[in-house]
Amino acid sequence: MKQDFGNIDDSHINAGSTFFLYGNFKRSFEVFCDFVAEKSKYKFDSAEISVNWCSVNECEKIISNQCDLFGNNLNIFCIRNIEDSHFDKLSAFFKSVSSIFILESGDYRKSKTITEHFTRDKNIYAIPSFKNDATLMSLCKLLIPEVASQSIHREIVKIINDTDEGLISLFKKISLLLVSENEKLLQEYITYKSSFLQNMEFIPFARYLMKLSIKEKIFDKKQDVLSPIDLSKKFMLEKLLQAEINQKIGTPLTKNVLSLM
């Protein structure tokens, strides 16, 4: 059945769920896989989560070589370039393994039939992913639901359209700046989107904010680069450091982590 990114939530993420992304916007695949993996870690906190980036043939080998796919493990299979010729194998996977499958359509000419089938299948969440603002707005709704303002979403869409930066890195930086009570920090990032900050990866970005925070605390003077942001707030350094640690160990940022920023 067809679903938009923005309509996906925890209730859709279960052992046995299958997501099929189709369209010409391929940048959404990795960030969606990352989203499902992070949500699964919280929803199934007692399970061991394994994320497998593989082809259909590699997926078949992984499944056949594992003795117990029904124990306390949850396997997430992220498979790109799905074509019509893969239908029989995929159908067998769905029946025999209680895992989460995230699939992405391949060449349009070679995946037309399977795309038509999956968009009609009530057991599969078929998500359109095309190079247009509607897809990006839907992604914003999925990945940063705390931001209700569509005007902010539209500004983020402009950033995505103007950069080749990976969406995982981009959205995690936005999450780092996001304060649940208001959108001040996020708006400030949007203001400086054309500066060098946009090109930083997440960890260097967090470390840069830590350096500015230290300078503000030592010299009791706000830094001009991000002057409206109060980096001298209590526990700011601790929260930025925790954000870096979370990134390294694969723990997603939460409102609790961000609330004191």
Salt bridges, closest charged atoms under 4 A:
ASP9 OD1 - HIS12 ND1 3.10
ASP10 OD1 - LYS39 NZ 3.91
GLU30 OE2 - ARG80 NH1 3.83
ASP34 OD2 - LYS172 NZ 3.99
GLU38 OE2 - LYS172 NZ 3.31
GLU60 OE1 - LYS89 NZ 3.32
GLU104 OE1 - ARG80 NE 2.81
ASP107 OD1 - ARG109 NE 3.27
ASP121 OD2 - HIS117 NE2 3.82
GLU155 OE2 - LYS158 NZ 3.62
GLU165 OE2 - LYS173 NZ 3.18
ASP230 OD1 - LYS222 NZ 3.99
GLU244 OE2 - ARG207 NH2 2.72
GLU244 OE2 - LYS248 NZ 3.10
